Amino acid sequence: MSPPEPPPVRLKIVSSGLTDVGKKRDHNEDSFLIDEDLKLFVVADGMGGHAGGGTASRIAVETIDRELRQARATQGSALDARTALQDSPIPEAIRAAVERACIAIYSKAQEDPRLAGMGTTVISLLLKDDHAFFAHVGDSRAYLVRGDLIQQISEDHSLVNEQIKAGMITPEEAKHSRYKNIITRSVGFEEEVQVDVMGLLSEPGDVFILCSDGMANMVEDPEILQVARHFPLAEVPQKLIDLANERGGDDNITVIAVQVQAEAAVPRPAETGEHASV
């Protein structure tokens, strides 16, 4: 008989998020969501003018949150079950939520001519046990800080990234390209969108950074790493926003920082001789 599988590590999630208009814009089209109950975190960077961009990003975060709450209400046992990373139903639930947001934004734009052409980026993170799942459209980003390393988890859906992959320009040239703000996918501009979904195993101490391009375009990866490692998590979003504003603050800036912490293991009743209450 094989030995029983050890219980999963109990993890505690701590988060902090902020958004800032920046130095050059007179309104903020970014929206973000921190749902501690679902362990769901979303950054959306809207586009489409004064009314449209803010409306699109707000609809996105509200719809994703609502759809995943409904999914948990109707599929709770499946979503809560502990599975291998590749067998989890959560990625499809997140994908469906972003697709519903796309339909909602597109439909709203059809109803109101003032909102025509609006859309938004989306980067979302949902944590379950030691699994981290991402759904991504556009050029808002997710980073993982683990120890002394930082890695960009999402891949930009942008014109300059396509040019980099084709060997047409270098990453350094992309930073200064006049096309750096052109994205190749967005949520809501059309009725359907292709959503990238990713998953990884998280470890105690991991820090995830979700951000709009207003931060990513202004702050280098090593600087993000240093801020995440040397400041309390509650201060990380403000520190990164301040850095982006010091470099010009050309766009709205939104940052969410999420840290995975290990909780002390709870002894089993058999180990203590006591009965556990439920």
PyRosetta script that sets phi, psi and omega in degrees:
from pyrosetta import init, pose_from_sequence

init()
pose = pose_from_sequence("MSPPEPPPVRLKIVSSGLTDVGKKRDHNEDSFLIDEDLKLFVVADGMGGHAGGGTASRIAVETIDRELRQARATQGSALDARTALQDSPIPEAIRAAVERACIAIYSKAQEDPRLAGMGTTVISLLLKDDHAFFAHVGDSRAYLVRGDLIQQISEDHSLVNEQIKAGMITPEEAKHSRYKNIITRSVGFEEEVQVDVMGLLSEPGDVFILCSDGMANMVEDPEILQVARHFPLAEVPQKLIDLANERGGDDNITVIAVQVQAEAAVPRPAETGEHASV")
pose.set_psi(1, 132.3)
pose.set_omega(1, 179.5)
pose.set_phi(2, -74.7)
pose.set_psi(2, 149.3)
pose.set_omega(2, 180.0)
pose.set_phi(3, -65.8)
pose.set_psi(3, 152.1)
pose.set_omega(3, 179.6)
pose.set_phi(4, -63.9)
pose.set_psi(4, 146.6)
pose.set_omega(4, 179.5)
pose.set_phi(5, -68.6)
pose.set_psi(5, 133.2)
pose.set_omega(5, -179.8)
pose.set_phi(6, -63.2)
pose.set_psi(6, 148.9)
pose.set_omega(6, 179.8)
pose.set_phi(7, -65.2)
pose.set_psi(7, 151.4)
pose.set_omega(7, 179.6)
pose.set_phi(8, -64.0)
pose.set_psi(8, 150.0)
pose.set_omega(8, 176.4)
pose.set_phi(9, -64.8)
pose.set_psi(9, 131.5)
pose.set_omega(9, 177.7)
pose.set_phi(10, -79.9)
pose.set_psi(10, 125.6)
pose.set_omega(10, -175.1)
pose.set_phi(11, -117.9)
pose.set_psi(11, 143.2)
pose.set_omega(11, 175.2)
pose.set_phi(12, -110.6)
pose.set_psi(12, 137.3)
pose.set_omega(12, -178.4)
pose.set_phi(13, -110.0)
pose.set_psi(13, 127.3)
pose.set_omega(13, 176.7)
pose.set_phi(14, -120.7)
pose.set_psi(14, 138.8)
pose.set_omega(14, -175.6)
pose.set_phi(15, -144.9)
pose.set_psi(15, 161.8)
pose.set_omega(15, 176.4)
pose.set_phi(16, -155.4)
pose.set_psi(16, 140.7)
pose.set_omega(16, -179.3)
pose.set_phi(17, -147.0)
pose.set_psi(17, 148.5)
pose.set_omega(17, 178.1)
pose.set_phi(18, -147.8)
pose.set_psi(18, 154.8)
pose.set_omega(18, 171.5)
pose.set_phi(19, -132.4)
pose.set_psi(19, 149.3)
pose.set_omega(19, -175.3)
pose.set_phi(20, -142.1)
pose.set_psi(20, 143.5)
pose.set_omega(20, -176.7)
pose.set_phi(21, -70.8)
pose.set_psi(21, -20.9)
pose.set_omega(21, -176.2)
pose.set_phi(22, 85.3)
pose.set_psi(22, -169.8)
pose.set_omega(22, -173.8)
pose.set_phi(23, -102.3)
pose.set_psi(23, -13.5)
pose.set_omega(23, -172.6)
pose.set_phi(24, -113.6)
pose.set_psi(24, -19.5)
pose.set_omega(24, -176.9)
pose.set_phi(25, -98.5)
pose.set_psi(25, 153.0)
pose.set_omega(25, 178.3)
pose.set_phi(26, -102.5)
pose.set_psi(26, 2.1)
pose.set_omega(26, 176.6)
pose.set_phi(27, -151.9)
pose.set_psi(27, 159.8)
pose.set_omega(27, -175.5)
pose.set_phi(28, -110.7)
pose.set_psi(28, 118.7)
pose.set_omega(28, 179.3)
pose.set_phi(29, -100.2)
pose.set_psi(29, 3.5)
pose.set_omega(29, 176.7)
pose.set_phi(30, -84.6)
pose.set_psi(30, 152.4)
pose.set_omega(30, 169.5)
pose.set_phi(31, -138.4)
pose.set_psi(31, 152.8)
pose.set_omega(31, 174.5)
pose.set_phi(32, -143.8)
pose.set_psi(32, 160.6)
pose.set_omega(32, -177.2)
pose.set_phi(33, -135.0)
pose.set_psi(33, 133.0)
pose.set_omega(33, 167.8)
pose.set_phi(34, -124.8)
pose.set_psi(34, 109.5)
pose.set_omega(34, 177.6)
pose.set_phi(35, -112.8)
pose.set_psi(35, 96.0)
pose.set_omega(35, -175.3)
pose.set_phi(36, -67.3)
pose.set_psi(36, -28.7)
pose.set_omega(36, 179.4)
pose.set_phi(37, -66.1)
pose.set_psi(37, -47.0)
pose.set_omega(37, 178.7)
pose.set_phi(38, -81.6)
pose.set_psi(38, -14.2)
pose.set_omega(38, -169.5)
pose.set_phi(39, 58.2)
pose.set_psi(39, 46.6)
pose.set_omega(39, -177.3)
pose.set_phi(40, -116.3)
pose.set_psi(40, 134.4)
pose.set_omega(40, -177.5)
pose.set_phi(41, -136.2)
pose.set_psi(41, 130.8)
pose.set_omega(41, -175.0)
pose.set_phi(42, -138.9)
pose.set_psi(42, 136.7)
pose.set_omega(42, 168.3)
pose.set_phi(43, -120.6)
pose.set_psi(43, 132.0)
pose.set_omega(43, 178.9)
pose.set_phi(44, -131.8)
pose.set_psi(44, 129.7)
pose.set_omega(44, -178.8)
pose.set_phi(45, -113.5)
pose.set_psi(45, 104.4)
pose.set_omega(45, -173.8)
pose.set_phi(46, -80.4)
pose.set_psi(46, 157.9)
pose.set_omega(46, 176.3)
pose.set_phi(47, -142.2)
pose.set_psi(47, 153.4)
pose.set_omega(47, 178.4)
pose.set_phi(48, 125.6)
pose.set_psi(48, 23.6)
pose.set_omega(48, 175.8)
pose.set_phi(49, 93.9)
pose.set_psi(49, 178.0)
pose.set_omega(49, -172.0)
pose.set_phi(50, -55.0)
pose.set_psi(50, -46.8)
pose.set_omega(50, -179.2)
pose.set_phi(51, -85.2)
pose.set_psi(51, -43.9)
pose.set_omega(51, -170.8)
pose.set_phi(52, -66.0)
pose.set_psi(52, -47.1)
pose.set_omega(52, -175.2)
pose.set_phi(53, -62.3)
pose.set_psi(53, -48.0)
pose.set_omega(53, 179.4)
pose.set_phi(54, -64.7)
pose.set_psi(54, -36.9)
pose.set_omega(54, 178.4)
pose.set_phi(55, -65.4)
pose.set_psi(55, -44.3)
pose.set_omega(55, -178.4)
pose.set_phi(56, -63.2)
pose.set_psi(56, -46.0)
pose.set_omega(56, -177.6)
pose.set_phi(57, -67.5)
pose.set_psi(57, -36.8)
pose.set_omega(57, 178.8)
pose.set_phi(58, -66.5)
pose.set_psi(58, -44.6)
pose.set_omega(58, 177.8)
pose.set_phi(59, -60.3)
pose.set_psi(59, -38.9)
pose.set_omega(59, -178.3)
pose.set_phi(60, -61.1)
pose.set_psi(60, -52.8)
pose.set_omega(60, -175.3)
pose.set_phi(61, -68.0)
pose.set_psi(61, -37.1)
pose.set_omega(61, 179.7)
pose.set_phi(62, -67.5)
pose.set_psi(62, -41.0)
pose.set_omega(62, -178.4)
pose.set_phi(63, -69.5)
pose.set_psi(63, -43.8)
pose.set_omega(63, 179.5)
pose.set_phi(64, -60.5)
pose.set_psi(64, -43.9)
pose.set_omega(64, 179.3)
pose.set_phi(65, -63.0)
pose.set_psi(65, -46.9)
pose.set_omega(65, -178.7)
pose.set_phi(66, -63.8)
pose.set_psi(66, -43.5)
pose.set_omega(66, -177.7)
pose.set_phi(67, -65.7)
pose.set_psi(67, -38.5)
pose.set_omega(67, 179.9)
pose.set_phi(68, -74.7)
pose.set_psi(68, -32.0)
pose.set_omega(68, 173.4)
pose.set_phi(69, -65.4)
pose.set_psi(69, -40.8)
pose.set_omega(69, 178.0)
pose.set_phi(70, -66.6)
pose.set_psi(70, -39.8)
pose.set_omega(70, 178.5)
pose.set_phi(71, -62.0)
pose.set_psi(71, -39.8)
pose.set_omega(71, 179.2)
pose.set_phi(72, -68.2)
pose.set_psi(72, -34.4)
pose.set_omega(72, 179.3)
pose.set_phi(73, -68.0)
pose.set_psi(73, -34.7)
pose.set_omega(73, -175.6)
pose.set_phi(74, -97.8)
pose.set_psi(74, -24.8)
pose.set_omega(74, -177.9)
pose.set_phi(75, -124.0)
pose.set_psi(75, 28.0)
pose.set_omega(75, -171.2)
pose.set_phi(76, -52.9)
pose.set_psi(76, -45.5)
pose.set_omega(76, -176.8)
pose.set_phi(77, -63.7)
pose.set_psi(77, -38.4)
pose.set_omega(77, 179.7)
pose.set_phi(78, -71.2)
pose.set_psi(78, -42.9)
pose.set_omega(78, -177.5)
pose.set_phi(79, -72.0)
pose.set_psi(79, -29.7)
pose.set_omega(79, -178.2)
pose.set_phi(80, -86.8)
pose.set_psi(80, -15.5)
pose.set_omega(80, -178.5)
pose.set_phi(81, -64.5)
pose.set_psi(81, 142.7)
pose.set_omega(81, 177.4)
pose.set_phi(82, -83.2)
pose.set_psi(82, 120.4)
pose.set_omega(82, -179.3)
pose.set_phi(83, -131.6)
pose.set_psi(83, 170.7)
pose.set_omega(83, 169.2)
pose.set_phi(84, -65.5)
pose.set_psi(84, 153.1)
pose.set_omega(84, -176.5)
pose.set_phi(85, -51.8)
pose.set_psi(85, -46.0)
pose.set_omega(85, -174.6)
pose.set_phi(86, -73.9)
pose.set_psi(86, -13.9)
pose.set_omega(86, -178.2)
pose.set_phi(87, -100.5)
pose.set_psi(87, -2.0)
pose.set_omega(87, -175.2)
pose.set_phi(88, -68.6)
pose.set_psi(88, 140.3)
pose.set_omega(88, 174.7)
pose.set_phi(89, -82.0)
pose.set_psi(89, -5.0)
pose.set_omega(89, -175.3)
pose.set_phi(90, -63.7)
pose.set_psi(90, -42.7)
pose.set_omega(90, 179.7)
pose.set_phi(91, -54.9)
pose.set_psi(91, -41.8)
pose.set_omega(91, 179.4)
pose.set_phi(92, -69.1)
pose.set_psi(92, -32.4)
pose.set_omega(92, 177.1)
pose.set_phi(93, -65.4)
pose.set_psi(93, -41.1)
pose.set_omega(93, 178.3)
pose.set_phi(94, -67.7)
pose.set_psi(94, -43.4)
pose.set_omega(94, 178.9)
pose.set_phi(95, -57.8)
pose.set_psi(95, -46.3)
pose.set_omega(95, -179.3)
pose.set_phi(96, -62.4)
pose.set_psi(96, -36.5)
pose.set_omega(96, 179.9)
pose.set_phi(97, -65.7)
pose.set_psi(97, -41.8)
pose.set_omega(97, 178.3)
pose.set_phi(98, -67.8)
pose.set_psi(98, -38.6)
pose.set_omega(98, 177.5)
pose.set_phi(99, -63.6)
pose.set_psi(99, -38.0)
pose.set_omega(99, 176.5)
pose.set_phi(100, -65.6)
pose.set_psi(100, -38.4)
pose.set_omega(100, 176.9)
pose.set_phi(101, -62.4)
pose.set_psi(101, -38.6)
pose.set_omega(101, 178.5)
pose.set_phi(102, -61.0)
pose.set_psi(102, -46.2)
pose.set_omega(102, 179.3)
pose.set_phi(103, -63.1)
pose.set_psi(103, -42.1)
pose.set_omega(103, -178.0)
pose.set_phi(104, -63.4)
pose.set_psi(104, -42.7)
pose.set_omega(104, 179.7)
pose.set_phi(105, -67.7)
pose.set_psi(105, -45.7)
pose.set_omega(105, 180.0)
pose.set_phi(106, -60.4)
pose.set_psi(106, -43.8)
pose.set_omega(106, -178.9)
pose.set_phi(107, -64.3)
pose.set_psi(107, -40.4)
pose.set_omega(107, 178.7)
pose.set_phi(108, -62.5)
pose.set_psi(108, -39.5)
pose.set_omega(108, 179.5)
pose.set_phi(109, -67.1)
pose.set_psi(109, -32.8)
pose.set_omega(109, 177.9)
pose.set_phi(110, -69.2)
pose.set_psi(110, -28.5)
pose.set_omega(110, -178.9)
pose.set_phi(111, -78.7)
pose.set_psi(111, -28.4)
pose.set_omega(111, -173.1)
pose.set_phi(112, -128.2)
pose.set_psi(112, 110.0)
pose.set_omega(112, -178.1)
pose.set_phi(113, -58.1)
pose.set_psi(113, -26.4)
pose.set_omega(113, 179.9)
pose.set_phi(114, -66.8)
pose.set_psi(114, -19.2)
pose.set_omega(114, -177.0)
pose.set_phi(115, -103.5)
pose.set_psi(115, 7.0)
pose.set_omega(115, -176.9)
pose.set_phi(116, -56.6)
pose.set_psi(116, 134.0)
pose.set_omega(116, 176.4)
pose.set_phi(117, 83.0)
pose.set_psi(117, 5.4)
pose.set_omega(117, -178.7)
pose.set_phi(118, -74.6)
pose.set_psi(118, 156.8)
pose.set_omega(118, 177.6)
pose.set_phi(119, -167.3)
pose.set_psi(119, -177.8)
pose.set_omega(119, -178.5)
pose.set_phi(120, -158.2)
pose.set_psi(120, 152.5)
pose.set_omega(120, 166.5)
pose.set_phi(121, -79.4)
pose.set_psi(121, 163.9)
pose.set_omega(121, 172.4)
pose.set_phi(122, -146.5)
pose.set_psi(122, 128.6)
pose.set_omega(122, 163.9)
pose.set_phi(123, -127.1)
pose.set_psi(123, 123.8)
pose.set_omega(123, -177.2)
pose.set_phi(124, -130.0)
pose.set_psi(124, 149.2)
pose.set_omega(124, 179.0)
pose.set_phi(125, -132.1)
pose.set_psi(125, 130.3)
pose.set_omega(125, 173.8)
pose.set_phi(126, -127.5)
pose.set_psi(126, 126.3)
pose.set_omega(126, -177.2)
pose.set_phi(127, -105.5)
pose.set_psi(127, 133.8)
pose.set_omega(127, 177.7)
pose.set_phi(128, -141.3)
pose.set_psi(128, 116.1)
pose.set_omega(128, -173.7)
pose.set_phi(129, 52.1)
pose.set_psi(129, -124.7)
pose.set_omega(129, 178.9)
pose.set_phi(130, -101.8)
pose.set_psi(130, 24.6)
pose.set_omega(130, 176.8)
pose.set_phi(131, -107.2)
pose.set_psi(131, 138.8)
pose.set_omega(131, 175.5)
pose.set_phi(132, -122.5)
pose.set_psi(132, 122.8)
pose.set_omega(132, -177.6)
pose.set_phi(133, -117.3)
pose.set_psi(133, 139.5)
pose.set_omega(133, -177.8)
pose.set_phi(134, -125.0)
pose.set_psi(134, 143.0)
pose.set_omega(134, 168.5)
pose.set_phi(135, -126.6)
pose.set_psi(135, 135.4)
pose.set_omega(135, -164.9)
pose.set_phi(136, -144.5)
pose.set_psi(136, 133.1)
pose.set_omega(136, 170.9)
pose.set_phi(137, -143.9)
pose.set_psi(137, 127.5)
pose.set_omega(137, 176.2)
pose.set_phi(138, 101.1)
pose.set_psi(138, -153.1)
pose.set_omega(138, -175.4)
pose.set_phi(139, -117.4)
pose.set_psi(139, 11.5)
pose.set_omega(139, 165.0)
pose.set_phi(140, -70.0)
pose.set_psi(140, 151.6)
pose.set_omega(140, -166.3)
pose.set_phi(141, -124.8)
pose.set_psi(141, 158.5)
pose.set_omega(141, 168.0)
pose.set_phi(142, -123.3)
pose.set_psi(142, 131.1)
pose.set_omega(142, 175.1)
pose.set_phi(143, -118.2)
pose.set_psi(143, 150.2)
pose.set_omega(143, 170.6)
pose.set_phi(144, -114.8)
pose.set_psi(144, 124.4)
pose.set_omega(144, 172.2)
pose.set_phi(145, -106.8)
pose.set_psi(145, 118.5)
pose.set_omega(145, -179.8)
pose.set_phi(146, -133.3)
pose.set_psi(146, 109.3)
pose.set_omega(146, -176.8)
pose.set_phi(147, 63.1)
pose.set_psi(147, -123.9)
pose.set_omega(147, -178.2)
pose.set_phi(148, -96.0)
pose.set_psi(148, 13.6)
pose.set_omega(148, -175.5)
pose.set_phi(149, -118.6)
pose.set_psi(149, 148.8)
pose.set_omega(149, 172.1)
pose.set_phi(150, -129.3)
pose.set_psi(150, 138.7)
pose.set_omega(150, 179.9)
pose.set_phi(151, -136.6)
pose.set_psi(151, 134.1)
pose.set_omega(151, 172.4)
pose.set_phi(152, -79.6)
pose.set_psi(152, 120.1)
pose.set_omega(152, -176.9)
pose.set_phi(153, -82.3)
pose.set_psi(153, -42.4)
pose.set_omega(153, -177.9)
pose.set_phi(154, -85.4)
pose.set_psi(154, 156.8)
pose.set_omega(154, 174.7)
pose.set_phi(155, -112.4)
pose.set_psi(155, 125.7)
pose.set_omega(155, -176.5)
pose.set_phi(156, -60.4)
pose.set_psi(156, 131.0)
pose.set_omega(156, 169.9)
pose.set_phi(157, -93.1)
pose.set_psi(157, 77.6)
pose.set_omega(157, -174.7)
pose.set_phi(158, -137.7)
pose.set_psi(158, 159.5)
pose.set_omega(158, -179.8)
pose.set_phi(159, -64.1)
pose.set_psi(159, -43.0)
pose.set_omega(159, -177.3)
pose.set_phi(160, -68.0)
pose.set_psi(160, -32.5)
pose.set_omega(160, 176.8)
pose.set_phi(161, -67.4)
pose.set_psi(161, -37.6)
pose.set_omega(161, 174.8)
pose.set_phi(162, -62.6)
pose.set_psi(162, -39.0)
pose.set_omega(162, 178.8)
pose.set_phi(163, -66.9)
pose.set_psi(163, -37.4)
pose.set_omega(163, 177.4)
pose.set_phi(164, -63.4)
pose.set_psi(164, -47.1)
pose.set_omega(164, -178.5)
pose.set_phi(165, -64.0)
pose.set_psi(165, -29.4)
pose.set_omega(165, 178.8)
pose.set_phi(166, -84.3)
pose.set_psi(166, -3.0)
pose.set_omega(166, 179.9)
pose.set_phi(167, 78.0)
pose.set_psi(167, 15.4)
pose.set_omega(167, -177.4)
pose.set_phi(168, -80.5)
pose.set_psi(168, -33.1)
pose.set_omega(168, 178.4)
pose.set_phi(169, -139.6)
pose.set_psi(169, 164.0)
pose.set_omega(169, 177.1)
pose.set_phi(170, -93.4)
pose.set_psi(170, 161.3)
pose.set_omega(170, 175.3)
pose.set_phi(171, -56.2)
pose.set_psi(171, -35.6)
pose.set_omega(171, 178.6)
pose.set_phi(172, -66.4)
pose.set_psi(172, -41.2)
pose.set_omega(172, 177.7)
pose.set_phi(173, -65.5)
pose.set_psi(173, -33.5)
pose.set_omega(173, -179.5)
pose.set_phi(174, -62.5)
pose.set_psi(174, -33.2)
pose.set_omega(174, -178.8)
pose.set_phi(175, -62.2)
pose.set_psi(175, -27.1)
pose.set_omega(175, -175.5)
pose.set_phi(176, -110.9)
pose.set_psi(176, 6.6)
pose.set_omega(176, -178.1)
pose.set_phi(177, -70.4)
pose.set_psi(177, 141.8)
pose.set_omega(177, 176.6)
pose.set_phi(178, -71.9)
pose.set_psi(178, -8.6)
pose.set_omega(178, 179.8)
pose.set_phi(179, -100.8)
pose.set_psi(179, 10.1)
pose.set_omega(179, -171.1)
pose.set_phi(180, -67.2)
pose.set_psi(180, -18.0)
pose.set_omega(180, -179.8)
pose.set_phi(181, -97.3)
pose.set_psi(181, 5.5)
pose.set_omega(181, -179.8)
pose.set_phi(182, -89.2)
pose.set_psi(182, 119.7)
pose.set_omega(182, 179.9)
pose.set_phi(183, -103.5)
pose.set_psi(183, 154.7)
pose.set_omega(183, -176.2)
pose.set_phi(184, -101.9)
pose.set_psi(184, -8.1)
pose.set_omega(184, 174.5)
pose.set_phi(185, -142.2)
pose.set_psi(185, 143.9)
pose.set_omega(185, 172.2)
pose.set_phi(186, -149.3)
pose.set_psi(186, 160.6)
pose.set_omega(186, -179.7)
pose.set_phi(187, -92.2)
pose.set_psi(187, 116.3)
pose.set_omega(187, 174.0)
pose.set_phi(188, 103.5)
pose.set_psi(188, -16.3)
pose.set_omega(188, 178.3)
pose.set_phi(189, -65.9)
pose.set_psi(189, -38.1)
pose.set_omega(189, 171.1)
pose.set_phi(190, -119.7)
pose.set_psi(190, 169.5)
pose.set_omega(190, -174.2)
pose.set_phi(191, -71.7)
pose.set_psi(191, -26.5)
pose.set_omega(191, 179.6)
pose.set_phi(192, -124.4)
pose.set_psi(192, 153.0)
pose.set_omega(192, 178.6)
pose.set_phi(193, -147.6)
pose.set_psi(193, 148.0)
pose.set_omega(193, 174.6)
pose.set_phi(194, -85.9)
pose.set_psi(194, 123.6)
pose.set_omega(194, -176.7)
pose.set_phi(195, -106.7)
pose.set_psi(195, 126.0)
pose.set_omega(195, 173.2)
pose.set_phi(196, -82.6)
pose.set_psi(196, 129.9)
pose.set_omega(196, 178.7)
pose.set_phi(197, -123.2)
pose.set_psi(197, 133.1)
pose.set_omega(197, -177.0)
pose.set_phi(198, -135.1)
pose.set_psi(198, 157.6)
pose.set_omega(198, 176.0)
pose.set_phi(199, -145.6)
pose.set_psi(199, 149.3)
pose.set_omega(199, 176.3)
pose.set_phi(200, -150.3)
pose.set_psi(200, 162.3)
pose.set_omega(200, 174.9)
pose.set_phi(201, -85.6)
pose.set_psi(201, 125.8)
pose.set_omega(201, 179.0)
pose.set_phi(202, -94.0)
pose.set_psi(202, 160.0)
pose.set_omega(202, -179.2)
pose.set_phi(203, -129.5)
pose.set_psi(203, 150.7)
pose.set_omega(203, 174.5)
pose.set_phi(204, -54.4)
pose.set_psi(204, 132.9)
pose.set_omega(204, -177.3)
pose.set_phi(205, 101.1)
pose.set_psi(205, -18.2)
pose.set_omega(205, 178.2)
pose.set_phi(206, -58.7)
pose.set_psi(206, 141.1)
pose.set_omega(206, 171.5)
pose.set_phi(207, -122.6)
pose.set_psi(207, 126.5)
pose.set_omega(207, 174.8)
pose.set_phi(208, -103.9)
pose.set_psi(208, 133.5)
pose.set_omega(208, 176.2)
pose.set_phi(209, -115.2)
pose.set_psi(209, 120.1)
pose.set_omega(209, 171.5)
pose.set_phi(210, -106.8)
pose.set_psi(210, 136.7)
pose.set_omega(210, -176.9)
pose.set_phi(211, -154.7)
pose.set_psi(211, 156.6)
pose.set_omega(211, 170.2)
pose.set_phi(212, -83.9)
pose.set_psi(212, 168.5)
pose.set_omega(212, -176.3)
pose.set_phi(213, -69.3)
pose.set_psi(213, -14.2)
pose.set_omega(213, 175.1)
pose.set_phi(214, -61.8)
pose.set_psi(214, -26.5)
pose.set_omega(214, 172.5)
pose.set_phi(215, -92.7)
pose.set_psi(215, -47.8)
pose.set_omega(215, -173.6)
pose.set_phi(216, -60.3)
pose.set_psi(216, -33.7)
pose.set_omega(216, -179.1)
pose.set_phi(217, -76.3)
pose.set_psi(217, -14.0)
pose.set_omega(217, -173.8)
pose.set_phi(218, -111.2)
pose.set_psi(218, -20.6)
pose.set_omega(218, -173.1)
pose.set_phi(219, -120.9)
pose.set_psi(219, 129.3)
pose.set_omega(219, -178.3)
pose.set_phi(220, -78.0)
pose.set_psi(220, 154.6)
pose.set_omega(220, -178.5)
pose.set_phi(221, -54.9)
pose.set_psi(221, -45.9)
pose.set_omega(221, 179.6)
pose.set_phi(222, -60.7)
pose.set_psi(222, -31.1)
pose.set_omega(222, 178.1)
pose.set_phi(223, -70.9)
pose.set_psi(223, -39.4)
pose.set_omega(223, 175.5)
pose.set_phi(224, -60.1)
pose.set_psi(224, -44.2)
pose.set_omega(224, 178.9)
pose.set_phi(225, -58.1)
pose.set_psi(225, -47.1)
pose.set_omega(225, -177.6)
pose.set_phi(226, -64.3)
pose.set_psi(226, -41.0)
pose.set_omega(226, 178.5)
pose.set_phi(227, -64.5)
pose.set_psi(227, -45.3)
pose.set_omega(227, -177.9)
pose.set_phi(228, -64.2)
pose.set_psi(228, -32.4)
pose.set_omega(228, -176.9)
pose.set_phi(229, -84.6)
pose.set_psi(229, -28.1)
pose.set_omega(229, -168.2)
pose.set_phi(230, -112.5)
pose.set_psi(230, -1.4)
pose.set_omega(230, 177.9)
pose.set_phi(231, -122.4)
pose.set_psi(231, 149.6)
pose.set_omega(231, 173.6)
pose.set_phi(232, -56.8)
pose.set_psi(232, 146.5)
pose.set_omega(232, -175.0)
pose.set_phi(233, -55.6)
pose.set_psi(233, -37.6)
pose.set_omega(233, -178.4)
pose.set_phi(234, -61.9)
pose.set_psi(234, -22.7)
pose.set_omega(234, -178.8)
pose.set_phi(235, -95.3)
pose.set_psi(235, -12.5)
pose.set_omega(235, -172.6)
pose.set_phi(236, -60.5)
pose.set_psi(236, -49.4)
pose.set_omega(236, -179.3)
pose.set_phi(237, -57.7)
pose.set_psi(237, -44.4)
pose.set_omega(237, -179.1)
pose.set_phi(238, -65.2)
pose.set_psi(238, -40.1)
pose.set_omega(238, 179.7)
pose.set_phi(239, -61.9)
pose.set_psi(239, -42.3)
pose.set_omega(239, -179.8)
pose.set_phi(240, -70.4)
pose.set_psi(240, -37.5)
pose.set_omega(240, 175.7)
pose.set_phi(241, -63.1)
pose.set_psi(241, -42.3)
pose.set_omega(241, 178.9)
pose.set_phi(242, -61.3)
pose.set_psi(242, -42.2)
pose.set_omega(242, 178.0)
pose.set_phi(243, -60.4)
pose.set_psi(243, -45.3)
pose.set_omega(243, -179.8)
pose.set_phi(244, -62.8)
pose.set_psi(244, -39.9)
pose.set_omega(244, 179.0)
pose.set_phi(245, -69.8)
pose.set_psi(245, -33.9)
pose.set_omega(245, 177.6)
pose.set_phi(246, -64.4)
pose.set_psi(246, -28.3)
pose.set_omega(246, 179.3)
pose.set_phi(247, -88.1)
pose.set_psi(247, 5.0)
pose.set_omega(247, 176.8)
pose.set_phi(248, 128.7)
pose.set_psi(248, -25.9)
pose.set_omega(248, 178.7)
pose.set_phi(249, 52.9)
pose.set_psi(249, 50.0)
pose.set_omega(249, -172.9)
pose.set_phi(250, -67.2)
pose.set_psi(250, -18.9)
pose.set_omega(250, -173.3)
pose.set_phi(251, -140.7)
pose.set_psi(251, 171.4)
pose.set_omega(251, 170.5)
pose.set_phi(252, -62.0)
pose.set_psi(252, 148.6)
pose.set_omega(252, -174.1)
pose.set_phi(253, -129.7)
pose.set_psi(253, 123.2)
pose.set_omega(253, 178.4)
pose.set_phi(254, -132.4)
pose.set_psi(254, 134.5)
pose.set_omega(254, -178.8)
pose.set_phi(255, -139.8)
pose.set_psi(255, 132.0)
pose.set_omega(255, 168.2)
pose.set_phi(256, -119.5)
pose.set_psi(256, 132.6)
pose.set_omega(256, 174.3)
pose.set_phi(257, -115.5)
pose.set_psi(257, 131.5)
pose.set_omega(257, -177.7)
pose.set_phi(258, -129.6)
pose.set_psi(258, 126.7)
pose.set_omega(258, 178.9)
pose.set_phi(259, -116.4)
pose.set_psi(259, 138.1)
pose.set_omega(259, 176.2)
pose.set_phi(260, -97.8)
pose.set_psi(260, 121.5)
pose.set_omega(260, -179.0)
pose.set_phi(261, -120.7)
pose.set_psi(261, 146.7)
pose.set_omega(261, 176.7)
pose.set_phi(262, -84.0)
pose.set_psi(262, 134.4)
pose.set_omega(262, 173.6)
pose.set_phi(263, -94.7)
pose.set_psi(263, 153.9)
pose.set_omega(263, 176.9)
pose.set_phi(264, -63.0)
pose.set_psi(264, 135.0)
pose.set_omega(264, -179.6)
pose.set_phi(265, -64.6)
pose.set_psi(265, 140.9)
pose.set_omega(265, 177.2)
pose.set_phi(266, -92.5)
pose.set_psi(266, 120.1)
pose.set_omega(266, -178.5)
pose.set_phi(267, -60.3)
pose.set_psi(267, 144.7)
pose.set_omega(267, 176.5)
pose.set_phi(268, -73.3)
pose.set_psi(268, 150.4)
pose.set_omega(268, 179.9)
pose.set_phi(269, -53.9)
pose.set_psi(269, -36.7)
pose.set_omega(269, -178.0)
pose.set_phi(270, -64.3)
pose.set_psi(270, -25.8)
pose.set_omega(270, -178.0)
pose.set_phi(271, -82.9)
pose.set_psi(271, -21.1)
pose.set_omega(271, -174.9)
pose.set_phi(272, -109.6)
pose.set_psi(272, -14.6)
pose.set_omega(272, -176.0)
pose.set_phi(273, 78.8)
pose.set_psi(273, 7.9)
pose.set_omega(273, -179.6)
pose.set_phi(274, -108.3)
pose.set_psi(274, 164.5)
pose.set_omega(274, 177.0)
pose.set_phi(275, -97.9)
pose.set_psi(275, 139.4)
pose.set_omega(275, 177.1)
pose.set_phi(276, -89.0)
pose.set_psi(276, 141.0)
pose.set_omega(276, 176.2)
pose.set_phi(277, -96.2)
pose.set_psi(277, 150.4)
pose.set_omega(277, -179.1)
pose.set_phi(278, -115.0)
pose.dump_pdb("model.pdb")
